[in-house]
Amino acid sequence: MKSQSIIDEKELLLRLRDGDGLAFELLYDTYKEPLAKKLYRILKSWDNTQEILQEVFVRVWEHRKRIKPDLSFAAYLHTIATHLSAEYFRKIAHNRELAERLWLNVLKEHHHEDVRAQILADQELMRTIGQLPPQRKAVFTLCKLEGKSYKEVSHMFSISEAAVNDHITKANKFLLKNYNKSFPILFSIMIYSAVN
């Protein structure tokens, strides 16, 4: 005889398939923590974990009519989460390749940039880096200005390489948003920093 919890879950899945928002919330509350733990083991970043966790449940809601209540809902969630995680890592790899190509073009374009403009751009870069949170600033400085590898920095701070990458990605976004736009050469510096 099936346990009450399996019967209840099947009922919730049938209700979800029919568009019942409360059933969706109950399933979300049941599965969000175990799924978040699995995602964190893959992604090593709580921000990325939360982002993908939300996307998993968005997909569940969008494709609710395809749900098969007789099959394992946990396995269904795991399949979506695995797919989204793989997609995330492919996107990172693609973005790095794109950044590298852009950087090579920028290098050609700005090869003869005047020294004064470069000094001013460097000063603006340092001013903007100074606004980063302390650990992010340290990680960015070590990786991008001192040439340390992600592996070296991960050992120094006792964090994963994925966490180092996360700091660099967020630092780049912050720099692009907050640097003084009158220093266009700075864009090339940040594109370069996204590559290494």
Secondary structure, DSSP 8 states (H G I E B T S, - for coil): ---HHHHHHHHHHHHHHTT-HHHHHHHHHHHHHHHHHHHHHHH--HHHHHHHHHHHHHHHHHTGGG--TTS-HHHHHHHHHHHHHHHHHHHHHHHHHHHHHHHHHHHHHTTT--HHHHHHHHHHHHHHHTTS-HHHHHHHIIIIIS---HHHHHHHHT--HHHHHHHHHHHHHHHHHHS-TT-THHHHHHHHHHH-
